[in-house]
Amino acid sequence: MLKKHGSLFTEIGGFDLAASWMGWENVFSCEKNPLGAAQQRPVLGRKFPRGNIGLVSPRFLAELMGFPVNWMESPFLSCSSKA
């Protein structure tokens, strides 16, 4: 089974390289630091074109963190209490 990971604070891609050695697939990379992004672009720019990380939806982030798809409809998150 192929494991997947996302790379936050990528800089020069050290963790991405180690993950590839382990057979993991990198599905996204993110670097907010302009200097780090400039260093990363020549190496990873062909595989991961620049994009706006701000376009990620909250639902996707919840799934990324391991919450179930229907976490917003969970009865445990209800604000109303029944007497």
Phi and psi restraints in degrees (range 20) as a CNS / XPLOR table:
assign (resid 1 and name C) (resid 2 and name N)
       (resid 2 and name CA) (resid 2 and name C) 1.0 -79.7 20.0 2
assign (resid 2 and name N) (resid 2 and name CA)
       (resid 2 and name C) (resid 3 and name N) 1.0 123.7 20.0 2
assign (resid 2 and name C) (resid 3 and name N)
       (resid 3 and name CA) (resid 3 and name C) 1.0 -88.8 20.0 2
assign (resid 3 and name N) (resid 3 and name CA)
       (resid 3 and name C) (resid 4 and name N) 1.0 146.9 20.0 2
assign (resid 3 and name C) (resid 4 and name N)
       (resid 4 and name CA) (resid 4 and name C) 1.0 -121.0 20.0 2
assign (resid 4 and name N) (resid 4 and name CA)
       (resid 4 and name C) (resid 5 and name N) 1.0 151.9 20.0 2
assign (resid 4 and name C) (resid 5 and name N)
       (resid 5 and name CA) (resid 5 and name C) 1.0 -147.7 20.0 2
assign (resid 5 and name N) (resid 5 and name CA)
       (resid 5 and name C) (resid 6 and name N) 1.0 160.4 20.0 2
assign (resid 5 and name C) (resid 6 and name N)
       (resid 6 and name CA) (resid 6 and name C) 1.0 -114.9 20.0 2
assign (resid 6 and name N) (resid 6 and name CA)
       (resid 6 and name C) (resid 7 and name N) 1.0 144.6 20.0 2
assign (resid 6 and name C) (resid 7 and name N)
       (resid 7 and name CA) (resid 7 and name C) 1.0 -111.4 20.0 2
assign (resid 7 and name N) (resid 7 and name CA)
       (resid 7 and name C) (resid 8 and name N) 1.0 111.3 20.0 2
assign (resid 7 and name C) (resid 8 and name N)
       (resid 8 and name CA) (resid 8 and name C) 1.0 -101.6 20.0 2
assign (resid 8 and name N) (resid 8 and name CA)
       (resid 8 and name C) (resid 9 and name N) 1.0 146.6 20.0 2
assign (resid 8 and name C) (resid 9 and name N)
       (resid 9 and name CA) (resid 9 and name C) 1.0 55.9 20.0 2
assign (resid 9 and name N) (resid 9 and name CA)
       (resid 9 and name C) (resid 10 and name N) 1.0 53.8 20.0 2
assign (resid 9 and name C) (resid 10 and name N)
       (resid 10 and name CA) (resid 10 and name C) 1.0 -66.3 20.0 2
assign (resid 10 and name N) (resid 10 and name CA)
       (resid 10 and name C) (resid 11 and name N) 1.0 -39.1 20.0 2
assign (resid 10 and name C) (resid 11 and name N)
       (resid 11 and name CA) (resid 11 and name C) 1.0 51.2 20.0 2
assign (resid 11 and name N) (resid 11 and name CA)
       (resid 11 and name C) (resid 12 and name N) 1.0 -113.5 20.0 2
assign (resid 11 and name C) (resid 12 and name N)
       (resid 12 and name CA) (resid 12 and name C) 1.0 -94.8 20.0 2
assign (resid 12 and name N) (resid 12 and name CA)
       (resid 12 and name C) (resid 13 and name N) 1.0 0.7 20.0 2
assign (resid 12 and name C) (resid 13 and name N)
       (resid 13 and name CA) (resid 13 and name C) 1.0 87.1 20.0 2
assign (resid 13 and name N) (resid 13 and name CA)
       (resid 13 and name C) (resid 14 and name N) 1.0 27.6 20.0 2
assign (resid 13 and name C) (resid 14 and name N)
       (resid 14 and name CA) (resid 14 and name C) 1.0 -63.0 20.0 2
assign (resid 14 and name N) (resid 14 and name CA)
       (resid 14 and name C) (resid 15 and name N) 1.0 -45.5 20.0 2
assign (resid 14 and name C) (resid 15 and name N)
       (resid 15 and name CA) (resid 15 and name C) 1.0 -68.0 20.0 2
assign (resid 15 and name N) (resid 15 and name CA)
       (resid 15 and name C) (resid 16 and name N) 1.0 -34.3 20.0 2
assign (resid 15 and name C) (resid 16 and name N)
       (resid 16 and name CA) (resid 16 and name C) 1.0 -62.0 20.0 2
assign (resid 16 and name N) (resid 16 and name CA)
       (resid 16 and name C) (resid 17 and name N) 1.0 -42.0 20.0 2
assign (resid 16 and name C) (resid 17 and name N)
       (resid 17 and name CA) (resid 17 and name C) 1.0 -64.5 20.0 2
assign (resid 17 and name N) (resid 17 and name CA)
       (resid 17 and name C) (resid 18 and name N) 1.0 -45.5 20.0 2
assign (resid 17 and name C) (resid 18 and name N)
       (resid 18 and name CA) (resid 18 and name C) 1.0 -62.2 20.0 2
assign (resid 18 and name N) (resid 18 and name CA)
       (resid 18 and name C) (resid 19 and name N) 1.0 -40.7 20.0 2
assign (resid 18 and name C) (resid 19 and name N)
       (resid 19 and name CA) (resid 19 and name C) 1.0 -64.0 20.0 2
assign (resid 19 and name N) (resid 19 and name CA)
       (resid 19 and name C) (resid 20 and name N) 1.0 -38.8 20.0 2
assign (resid 19 and name C) (resid 20 and name N)
       (resid 20 and name CA) (resid 20 and name C) 1.0 -66.0 20.0 2
assign (resid 20 and name N) (resid 20 and name CA)
       (resid 20 and name C) (resid 21 and name N) 1.0 -34.1 20.0 2
assign (resid 20 and name C) (resid 21 and name N)
       (resid 21 and name CA) (resid 21 and name C) 1.0 -65.1 20.0 2
assign (resid 21 and name N) (resid 21 and name CA)
       (resid 21 and name C) (resid 22 and name N) 1.0 -29.1 20.0 2
assign (resid 21 and name C) (resid 22 and name N)
       (resid 22 and name CA) (resid 22 and name C) 1.0 -86.3 20.0 2
assign (resid 22 and name N) (resid 22 and name CA)
       (resid 22 and name C) (resid 23 and name N) 1.0 -3.2 20.0 2
assign (resid 22 and name C) (resid 23 and name N)
       (resid 23 and name CA) (resid 23 and name C) 1.0 89.4 20.0 2
assign (resid 23 and name N) (resid 23 and name CA)
       (resid 23 and name C) (resid 24 and name N) 1.0 13.4 20.0 2
assign (resid 23 and name C) (resid 24 and name N)
       (resid 24 and name CA) (resid 24 and name C) 1.0 -86.3 20.0 2
assign (resid 24 and name N) (resid 24 and name CA)
       (resid 24 and name C) (resid 25 and name N) 1.0 151.1 20.0 2
assign (resid 24 and name C) (resid 25 and name N)
       (resid 25 and name CA) (resid 25 and name C) 1.0 -101.8 20.0 2
assign (resid 25 and name N) (resid 25 and name CA)
       (resid 25 and name C) (resid 26 and name N) 1.0 126.8 20.0 2
assign (resid 25 and name C) (resid 26 and name N)
       (resid 26 and name CA) (resid 26 and name C) 1.0 -85.2 20.0 2
assign (resid 26 and name N) (resid 26 and name CA)
       (resid 26 and name C) (resid 27 and name N) 1.0 120.0 20.0 2
assign (resid 26 and name C) (resid 27 and name N)
       (resid 27 and name CA) (resid 27 and name C) 1.0 -96.9 20.0 2
assign (resid 27 and name N) (resid 27 and name CA)
       (resid 27 and name C) (resid 28 and name N) 1.0 -19.9 20.0 2
assign (resid 27 and name C) (resid 28 and name N)
       (resid 28 and name CA) (resid 28 and name C) 1.0 -159.8 20.0 2
assign (resid 28 and name N) (resid 28 and name CA)
       (resid 28 and name C) (resid 29 and name N) 1.0 155.6 20.0 2
assign (resid 28 and name C) (resid 29 and name N)
       (resid 29 and name CA) (resid 29 and name C) 1.0 -130.8 20.0 2
assign (resid 29 and name N) (resid 29 and name CA)
       (resid 29 and name C) (resid 30 and name N) 1.0 143.5 20.0 2
assign (resid 29 and name C) (resid 30 and name N)
       (resid 30 and name CA) (resid 30 and name C) 1.0 -139.6 20.0 2
assign (resid 30 and name N) (resid 30 and name CA)
       (resid 30 and name C) (resid 31 and name N) 1.0 130.3 20.0 2
assign (resid 30 and name C) (resid 31 and name N)
       (resid 31 and name CA) (resid 31 and name C) 1.0 -141.4 20.0 2
assign (resid 31 and name N) (resid 31 and name CA)
       (resid 31 and name C) (resid 32 and name N) 1.0 117.9 20.0 2
assign (resid 31 and name C) (resid 32 and name N)
       (resid 32 and name CA) (resid 32 and name C) 1.0 -88.9 20.0 2
assign (resid 32 and name N) (resid 32 and name CA)
       (resid 32 and name C) (resid 33 and name N) 1.0 -30.1 20.0 2
assign (resid 32 and name C) (resid 33 and name N)
       (resid 33 and name CA) (resid 33 and name C) 1.0 -65.6 20.0 2
assign (resid 33 and name N) (resid 33 and name CA)
       (resid 33 and name C) (resid 34 and name N) 1.0 121.1 20.0 2
assign (resid 33 and name C) (resid 34 and name N)
       (resid 34 and name CA) (resid 34 and name C) 1.0 -59.0 20.0 2
assign (resid 34 and name N) (resid 34 and name CA)
       (resid 34 and name C) (resid 35 and name N) 1.0 -38.0 20.0 2
assign (resid 34 and name C) (resid 35 and name N)
       (resid 35 and name CA) (resid 35 and name C) 1.0 -66.9 20.0 2
assign (resid 35 and name N) (resid 35 and name CA)
       (resid 35 and name C) (resid 36 and name N) 1.0 -43.6 20.0 2
assign (resid 35 and name C) (resid 36 and name N)
       (resid 36 and name CA) (resid 36 and name C) 1.0 -63.7 20.0 2
assign (resid 36 and name N) (resid 36 and name CA)
       (resid 36 and name C) (resid 37 and name N) 1.0 -40.2 20.0 2
assign (resid 36 and name C) (resid 37 and name N)
       (resid 37 and name CA) (resid 37 and name C) 1.0 -65.2 20.0 2
assign (resid 37 and name N) (resid 37 and name CA)
       (resid 37 and name C) (resid 38 and name N) 1.0 -37.8 20.0 2
assign (resid 37 and name C) (resid 38 and name N)
       (resid 38 and name CA) (resid 38 and name C) 1.0 -66.4 20.0 2
assign (resid 38 and name N) (resid 38 and name CA)
       (resid 38 and name C) (resid 39 and name N) 1.0 -35.5 20.0 2
assign (resid 38 and name C) (resid 39 and name N)
       (resid 39 and name CA) (resid 39 and name C) 1.0 -72.7 20.0 2
assign (resid 39 and name N) (resid 39 and name CA)
       (resid 39 and name C) (resid 40 and name N) 1.0 -32.9 20.0 2
assign (resid 39 and name C) (resid 40 and name N)
       (resid 40 and name CA) (resid 40 and name C) 1.0 -77.5 20.0 2
assign (resid 40 and name N) (resid 40 and name CA)
       (resid 40 and name C) (resid 41 and name N) 1.0 -34.6 20.0 2
assign (resid 40 and name C) (resid 41 and name N)
       (resid 41 and name CA) (resid 41 and name C) 1.0 -55.8 20.0 2
assign (resid 41 and name N) (resid 41 and name CA)
       (resid 41 and name C) (resid 42 and name N) 1.0 -45.8 20.0 2
assign (resid 41 and name C) (resid 42 and name N)
       (resid 42 and name CA) (resid 42 and name C) 1.0 -63.9 20.0 2
assign (resid 42 and name N) (resid 42 and name CA)
       (resid 42 and name C) (resid 43 and name N) 1.0 -30.8 20.0 2
assign (resid 42 and name C) (resid 43 and name N)
       (resid 43 and name CA) (resid 43 and name C) 1.0 -84.4 20.0 2
assign (resid 43 and name N) (resid 43 and name CA)
       (resid 43 and name C) (resid 44 and name N) 1.0 -50.0 20.0 2
assign (resid 43 and name C) (resid 44 and name N)
       (resid 44 and name CA) (resid 44 and name C) 1.0 -102.2 20.0 2
assign (resid 44 and name N) (resid 44 and name CA)
       (resid 44 and name C) (resid 45 and name N) 1.0 -5.8 20.0 2
assign (resid 44 and name C) (resid 45 and name N)
       (resid 45 and name CA) (resid 45 and name C) 1.0 -62.6 20.0 2
assign (resid 45 and name N) (resid 45 and name CA)
       (resid 45 and name C) (resid 46 and name N) 1.0 -28.9 20.0 2
assign (resid 45 and name C) (resid 46 and name N)
       (resid 46 and name CA) (resid 46 and name C) 1.0 -71.2 20.0 2
assign (resid 46 and name N) (resid 46 and name CA)
       (resid 46 and name C) (resid 47 and name N) 1.0 -38.6 20.0 2
assign (resid 46 and name C) (resid 47 and name N)
       (resid 47 and name CA) (resid 47 and name C) 1.0 -85.1 20.0 2
assign (resid 47 and name N) (resid 47 and name CA)
       (resid 47 and name C) (resid 48 and name N) 1.0 -35.6 20.0 2
assign (resid 47 and name C) (resid 48 and name N)
       (resid 48 and name CA) (resid 48 and name C) 1.0 -123.9 20.0 2
assign (resid 48 and name N) (resid 48 and name CA)
       (resid 48 and name C) (resid 49 and name N) 1.0 90.9 20.0 2
assign (resid 48 and name C) (resid 49 and name N)
       (resid 49 and name CA) (resid 49 and name C) 1.0 -64.3 20.0 2
assign (resid 49 and name N) (resid 49 and name CA)
       (resid 49 and name C) (resid 50 and name N) 1.0 154.1 20.0 2
assign (resid 49 and name C) (resid 50 and name N)
       (resid 50 and name CA) (resid 50 and name C) 1.0 -60.5 20.0 2
assign (resid 50 and name N) (resid 50 and name CA)
       (resid 50 and name C) (resid 51 and name N) 1.0 142.0 20.0 2
assign (resid 50 and name C) (resid 51 and name N)
       (resid 51 and name CA) (resid 51 and name C) 1.0 -153.0 20.0 2
assign (resid 51 and name N) (resid 51 and name CA)
       (resid 51 and name C) (resid 52 and name N) 1.0 171.6 20.0 2
assign (resid 51 and name C) (resid 52 and name N)
       (resid 52 and name CA) (resid 52 and name C) 1.0 -95.1 20.0 2
assign (resid 52 and name N) (resid 52 and name CA)
       (resid 52 and name C) (resid 53 and name N) 1.0 111.0 20.0 2
assign (resid 52 and name C) (resid 53 and name N)
       (resid 53 and name CA) (resid 53 and name C) 1.0 -67.2 20.0 2
assign (resid 53 and name N) (resid 53 and name CA)
       (resid 53 and name C) (resid 54 and name N) 1.0 -19.7 20.0 2
assign (resid 53 and name C) (resid 54 and name N)
       (resid 54 and name CA) (resid 54 and name C) 1.0 -68.7 20.0 2
assign (resid 54 and name N) (resid 54 and name CA)
       (resid 54 and name C) (resid 55 and name N) 1.0 -10.2 20.0 2
assign (resid 54 and name C) (resid 55 and name N)
       (resid 55 and name CA) (resid 55 and name C) 1.0 -86.6 20.0 2
assign (resid 55 and name N) (resid 55 and name CA)
       (resid 55 and name C) (resid 56 and name N) 1.0 2.8 20.0 2
assign (resid 55 and name C) (resid 56 and name N)
       (resid 56 and name CA) (resid 56 and name C) 1.0 -75.1 20.0 2
assign (resid 56 and name N) (resid 56 and name CA)
       (resid 56 and name C) (resid 57 and name N) 1.0 131.3 20.0 2
assign (resid 56 and name C) (resid 57 and name N)
       (resid 57 and name CA) (resid 57 and name C) 1.0 -80.6 20.0 2
assign (resid 57 and name N) (resid 57 and name CA)
       (resid 57 and name C) (resid 58 and name N) 1.0 152.1 20.0 2
assign (resid 57 and name C) (resid 58 and name N)
       (resid 58 and name CA) (resid 58 and name C) 1.0 -58.2 20.0 2
assign (resid 58 and name N) (resid 58 and name CA)
       (resid 58 and name C) (resid 59 and name N) 1.0 -34.6 20.0 2
assign (resid 58 and name C) (resid 59 and name N)
       (resid 59 and name CA) (resid 59 and name C) 1.0 -64.1 20.0 2
assign (resid 59 and name N) (resid 59 and name CA)
       (resid 59 and name C) (resid 60 and name N) 1.0 -40.9 20.0 2
assign (resid 59 and name C) (resid 60 and name N)
       (resid 60 and name CA) (resid 60 and name C) 1.0 -63.7 20.0 2
assign (resid 60 and name N) (resid 60 and name CA)
       (resid 60 and name C) (resid 61 and name N) 1.0 -41.2 20.0 2
assign (resid 60 and name C) (resid 61 and name N)
       (resid 61 and name CA) (resid 61 and name C) 1.0 -62.3 20.0 2
assign (resid 61 and name N) (resid 61 and name CA)
       (resid 61 and name C) (resid 62 and name N) 1.0 -39.6 20.0 2
assign (resid 61 and name C) (resid 62 and name N)
       (resid 62 and name CA) (resid 62 and name C) 1.0 -62.8 20.0 2
assign (resid 62 and name N) (resid 62 and name CA)
       (resid 62 and name C) (resid 63 and name N) 1.0 -42.7 20.0 2
assign (resid 62 and name C) (resid 63 and name N)
       (resid 63 and name CA) (resid 63 and name C) 1.0 -66.4 20.0 2
assign (resid 63 and name N) (resid 63 and name CA)
       (resid 63 and name C) (resid 64 and name N) 1.0 -37.3 20.0 2
assign (resid 63 and name C) (resid 64 and name N)
       (resid 64 and name CA) (resid 64 and name C) 1.0 -63.7 20.0 2
assign (resid 64 and name N) (resid 64 and name CA)
       (resid 64 and name C) (resid 65 and name N) 1.0 -36.4 20.0 2
assign (resid 64 and name C) (resid 65 and name N)
       (resid 65 and name CA) (resid 65 and name C) 1.0 -80.7 20.0 2
assign (resid 65 and name N) (resid 65 and name CA)
       (resid 65 and name C) (resid 66 and name N) 1.0 -5.0 20.0 2
assign (resid 65 and name C) (resid 66 and name N)
       (resid 66 and name CA) (resid 66 and name C) 1.0 102.9 20.0 2
assign (resid 66 and name N) (resid 66 and name CA)
       (resid 66 and name C) (resid 67 and name N) 1.0 4.5 20.0 2
assign (resid 66 and name C) (resid 67 and name N)
       (resid 67 and name CA) (resid 67 and name C) 1.0 -73.0 20.0 2
assign (resid 67 and name N) (resid 67 and name CA)
       (resid 67 and name C) (resid 68 and name N) 1.0 150.4 20.0 2
assign (resid 67 and name C) (resid 68 and name N)
       (resid 68 and name CA) (resid 68 and name C) 1.0 -65.3 20.0 2
assign (resid 68 and name N) (resid 68 and name CA)
       (resid 68 and name C) (resid 69 and name N) 1.0 158.7 20.0 2
assign (resid 68 and name C) (resid 69 and name N)
       (resid 69 and name CA) (resid 69 and name C) 1.0 -58.2 20.0 2
assign (resid 69 and name N) (resid 69 and name CA)
       (resid 69 and name C) (resid 70 and name N) 1.0 -37.6 20.0 2
assign (resid 69 and name C) (resid 70 and name N)
       (resid 70 and name CA) (resid 70 and name C) 1.0 -98.2 20.0 2
assign (resid 70 and name N) (resid 70 and name CA)
       (resid 70 and name C) (resid 71 and name N) 1.0 36.2 20.0 2
assign (resid 70 and name C) (resid 71 and name N)
       (resid 71 and name CA) (resid 71 and name C) 1.0 -64.6 20.0 2
assign (resid 71 and name N) (resid 71 and name CA)
       (resid 71 and name C) (resid 72 and name N) 1.0 -28.1 20.0 2
assign (resid 71 and name C) (resid 72 and name N)
       (resid 72 and name CA) (resid 72 and name C) 1.0 -72.8 20.0 2
assign (resid 72 and name N) (resid 72 and name CA)
       (resid 72 and name C) (resid 73 and name N) 1.0 -22.8 20.0 2
assign (resid 72 and name C) (resid 73 and name N)
       (resid 73 and name CA) (resid 73 and name C) 1.0 -95.0 20.0 2
assign (resid 73 and name N) (resid 73 and name CA)
       (resid 73 and name C) (resid 74 and name N) 1.0 9.2 20.0 2
assign (resid 73 and name C) (resid 74 and name N)
       (resid 74 and name CA) (resid 74 and name C) 1.0 -64.6 20.0 2
assign (resid 74 and name N) (resid 74 and name CA)
       (resid 74 and name C) (resid 75 and name N) 1.0 135.4 20.0 2
assign (resid 74 and name C) (resid 75 and name N)
       (resid 75 and name CA) (resid 75 and name C) 1.0 -66.1 20.0 2
assign (resid 75 and name N) (resid 75 and name CA)
       (resid 75 and name C) (resid 76 and name N) 1.0 -19.6 20.0 2
assign (resid 75 and name C) (resid 76 and name N)
       (resid 76 and name CA) (resid 76 and name C) 1.0 -77.1 20.0 2
assign (resid 76 and name N) (resid 76 and name CA)
       (resid 76 and name C) (resid 77 and name N) 1.0 -15.2 20.0 2
assign (resid 76 and name C) (resid 77 and name N)
       (resid 77 and name CA) (resid 77 and name C) 1.0 -98.3 20.0 2
assign (resid 77 and name N) (resid 77 and name CA)
       (resid 77 and name C) (resid 78 and name N) 1.0 7.1 20.0 2
assign (resid 77 and name C) (resid 78 and name N)
       (resid 78 and name CA) (resid 78 and name C) 1.0 -70.4 20.0 2
assign (resid 78 and name N) (resid 78 and name CA)
       (resid 78 and name C) (resid 79 and name N) 1.0 137.2 20.0 2
assign (resid 78 and name C) (resid 79 and name N)
       (resid 79 and name CA) (resid 79 and name C) 1.0 -86.5 20.0 2
assign (resid 79 and name N) (resid 79 and name CA)
       (resid 79 and name C) (resid 80 and name N) 1.0 -19.8 20.0 2
assign (resid 79 and name C) (resid 80 and name N)
       (resid 80 and name CA) (resid 80 and name C) 1.0 -88.5 20.0 2
assign (resid 80 and name N) (resid 80 and name CA)
       (resid 80 and name C) (resid 81 and name N) 1.0 140.5 20.0 2
assign (resid 80 and name C) (resid 81 and name N)
       (resid 81 and name CA) (resid 81 and name C) 1.0 -113.8 20.0 2
assign (resid 81 and name N) (resid 81 and name CA)
       (resid 81 and name C) (resid 82 and name N) 1.0 140.6 20.0 2
assign (resid 81 and name C) (resid 82 and name N)
       (resid 82 and name CA) (resid 82 and name C) 1.0 -96.7 20.0 2
assign (resid 82 and name N) (resid 82 and name CA)
       (resid 82 and name C) (resid 83 and name N) 1.0 130.2 20.0 2
